[in-house]
Amino acid sequence: MSNSYPWAAHLRDIADFPKPGIVFKDITPLLGDGEAFKAAIEAMCAPWRDSRLDAVLGIESRGFILGAAMAHALGCGFVPVRKPGKLPAHVLRQEYALEYGSDCIEVHADALAPGARVLLVDDVLATGGTLLAALSLARQLQADVVGAAVLIELPALGARTRWPEATSLQATLAF
């Protein structure tokens, strides 16, 4: 963890969660400390301050927390990207592979106007499946995806190589 991010000390690893062999990056201690949480949000927002965003798309579930806080800090809207069956109106759906299985995410089909400038936000970039699925949904909505922001990147899993434009993917910390 970088000394330039003292709030990183509030992150912890949980072995064998949610399945054996997985090391889960737990951000709940960070969320529970007001100053650390504020500093982390500021660090995540910094690269996007001049991007003129219309919305942040936060990916369920921890991307909701980070994304909503970032949308507030950046002065733009927030669009939830949810797991199946959680949104009440007509949705677009995208399946993706996880480090430990597969899943899908959904977004309201009318969540954004065509051409809306958006930032995708999630907590951890592992294999990249979730973030790429969100990118696909944003493109189906005809949004202009400015980039993506994650709190933590696990570079050993190689997700950055699958992201279309490496420069538009900002990870605050790498482990």
Steps between C-alpha positions, in 0.01 A plus 500: 500500500623843412599748768338769286165338584491466880135394477620177333582372849121473546474223240528135597531164330257219580633159392274243336204733449261459327659171393817310593807644329356851465650788700219754548593869527280628784436875486255514792760629752577782254130584464465509879764770543367838384836664433644194324186460287507869405868479404442190287209664315709812437784285361258312273343827377826684432560373143141585399453852644512669157309233305156668485316183597124452475494188718696242690393139443561311825517122483325297771573476774804681630519705181168652616664639810807636327317611187225689683756682713704582189192624311424733790860624515513548121160671483335256262228236503525139614374194310489163678618194309329213682488125530203334325144564614572809712393779263125563455484633141612362163870400515796417282693194617861385458659173612864479610758264649629540855824383659287229666200446267262703285221753552317780321418864560217725388429870452175682429460533124411869543772582756698734273443725203704404192838674512503536879857520631545230763758351732480134605585428865567179689693410811741233373635419155584130501431317173322799345180313417268723700652823375492381137135399541421850633688647204285293265181621671614864482571459129157342446358816662706701246693671780841658451711304748773735619668226701487279806617538857568228754625523855716187476660323204640147516754527214605135519161402353565704183167681468661824379613323182134435417391862552466675160697812594743450787534876552128535579517249786609651830581274794573678825694209651665190355564184699 
